[in-house]
């Protein structure tokens, strides 16, 4: 999410939104993997 903040500070709203969306998707994927790992214990 730091990259989103950097883009926003540079005035790149579109880039900031793209970076934010990518960060959120990475978090979702991490939570899915964590959930899968917990189910496989």
C-alpha positions as CSV (number, residue, x, y, z in Angstrom):
1,X,0.0,0.0,0.0
2,X,3.0,2.2,0.3
3,X,3.3,2.3,-3.5
4,X,-0.3,3.6,-3.6
5,X,0.6,6.3,-1.2
6,X,3.7,7.2,-3.2
7,X,1.6,7.4,-6.4
8,X,-1.0,9.6,-4.7
9,X,1.7,12.0,-3.4
10,X,3.0,12.3,-7.0
11,X,-0.5,13.2,-8.2
12,X,-1.1,9.9,-10.0
13,X,-4.6,9.1,-8.9
14,X,-5.1,6.3,-11.4
15,X,-1.8,4.7,-10.5
16,X,-2.7,5.0,-6.8
17,X,-6.0,3.3,-7.3
18,X,-4.3,0.5,-9.3
19,X,-1.6,0.0,-6.6
20,X,-4.3,-0.1,-3.9
21,X,-6.3,-2.7,-5.8
22,X,-3.2,-4.8,-6.3
23,X,-2.4,-4.6,-2.6
24,X,-5.9,-5.6,-1.6
25,X,-5.9,-8.5,-4.0
26,X,-2.6,-9.7,-2.6
27,X,-4.0,-9.5,0.9
28,X,-7.1,-11.5,-0.1
29,X,-4.8,-14.1,-1.7
30,X,-2.7,-14.3,1.4
31,X,-5.8,-14.8,3.5
32,X,-7.1,-17.6,1.2
33,X,-3.7,-19.4,1.4
34,X,-3.7,-19.0,5.2
35,X,-7.2,-20.4,5.4
36,X,-6.2,-23.3,3.2
37,X,-3.1,-24.0,5.3
38,X,-5.2,-24.0,8.5
39,X,-7.8,-26.3,6.9
40,X,-5.0,-28.8,6.0
41,X,-3.7,-29.1,9.6
